Amino acid sequence: NIINFTHGAQYMLGAFGAWMLLNYLGVGYWWAVFIVPPIVGVTGIVLERVLIRRLYHLDHLYGLLLTFGLALIIVGFFRQFFGVSGLPYPPPPLLTGGYNLGFMYLPNSRAWVIAASLIVCLATWFIIEKTRLGAYLRAATENPTMVGAFGINVPLLVTLTYGFGVALAGFAGVLAAPIYAVNPNMGADLIIVVFAVVVIGG
C-alpha cells in the first residue's frame, strides 16, 4: 500500500553502482550485472526495515511523502558529488555493433536489454505463480492476518519482497548504464513513465 517514489533513485543507484565498480575497482559490466542488484536490494531492505515499515498502517499520503523525500535526498547526494552532466559508461565489446533487421537497426546493447528483461520477467512470474513462496506472497497480500496465523513470518516476507523489487530496479540501472549517460536525474526521467504504466495497467 506504499506508493514508492524511490524506485527511480534506486534505478539510478544501479547505474552508478556499475559505474563505480568499473572506474574505482576495475570491475567490468558482466560482473556488475550480478554484483550491483543484490547490493541495491540490501539498501532497500534496510530502508524498509527502518522507515517504510512504520507507515504501513497510515494513510497512503505518508508513504508518498516519505519515499518522495528519500528520492530527493538520494538524487541530491549524487548530484552534489557527480554533477548532472552525465558520466559515460563504455559498453563491453559483446554489446557493441548491432543487427540490420531490414526495417530497423537493432544495437546489441538494446537486444541484450530486451532479452535480459524478458528472462527476469518470466523468472519473476514463475516465482510468484508457480512456487510455494509465491503462494505465500499472494496470500499475504490478500489476508496477512490469516497467513500469519499459519506461522508464516509476514513482515519478513514483505521485507524480502520489497528488497527483491529494489534489486530489480538496480538491475535495470545496470542494464541502462551503457545505453544512457549515468547521471543523478536518470531515475526522475523514468519514474513518470513508470507511474503512467502503473496507473493505466491498474
Long-range contacts (C-beta under 8 A, 24 or more apart in sequence): 1-56, 1-60, 1-63, 2-52, 2-55, 2-56, 2-60, 2-63, 2-67, 3-60, 3-63, 3-64, 3-67, 4-63, 4-67, 4-165, 5-64, 5-67, 5-68, 5-70, 5-71, 5-191, 6-47, 6-67, 6-70, 6-71, 6-74, 7-165, 7-166, 7-169, 7-187, 7-191, 7-194, 8-71, 8-187, 8-188, 8-190, 8-191, 8-194, 9-70, 9-71, 9-74, 9-75, 9-187, 10-40, 10-43, 10-44, 10-166, 10-169, 10-170, 10-173, 10-187, 11-169, 11-170, 11-172, 11-173, 11-176, 11-186, 11-187, 11-190, 12-74, 12-75, 12-78, 12-173, 12-183, 12-184, 12-185, 12-186, 12-187, 13-40, 13-43, 13-74, 13-169, 13-170, 13-173, 14-40, 14-169, 14-170, 14-171, 14-172, 14-173, 14-174, 14-176, 14-177, 15-89, 15-173, 15-174, 15-176, 15-177, 15-180, 15-182, 15-186, 16-78, 16-82, 16-173, 16-182, 17-170, 17-173, 17-174, 18-89, 18-173, 18-174, 18-177, 18-182, 19-87, 19-89, 19-177, 19-182, 22-89, 28-92, 29-89, 29-91, 29-92, 29-95, 29-174, 29-177, 29-178, 30-92, 32-174, 32-177, 33-116, 33-171, 33-174, 33-175, 36-170, 36-171, 36-173, 36-174, 37-167, 37-168, 37-170, 37-171, 37-174, 38-167, 39-170, 40-166, 40-167, 40-169, 40-170, 40-173, 41-163, 41-164, 41-166, 41-167, 41-170, 42-163, 43-166, 44-162, 44-163, 44-165, 44-166, 44-167, 44-169, 45-159, 45-160, 45-162, 45-163, 45-166, 47-166, 48-158, 48-159, 48-162, 48-163, 49-159, 52-162, 53-155, 53-158, 53-159, 71-187, 71-188, 71-191, 75-184, 75-185, 75-187, 75-188, 76-184, 78-184, 79-184, 79-185, 82-183, 82-184, 83-183, 84-183, 84-184, 84-185, 85-181, 85-183, 86-180, 86-181, 86-182, 86-183, 87-181, 87-182, 87-183, 88-181, 88-182, 89-177, 89-178, 89-181, 89-182, 90-178, 91-178, 91-179, 92-178, 95-178, 109-178, 109-179, 110-179, 112-175, 113-175, 113-176, 113-179, 116-171, 116-175, 117-172, 117-175, 120-168, 120-171, 124-168, 137-161
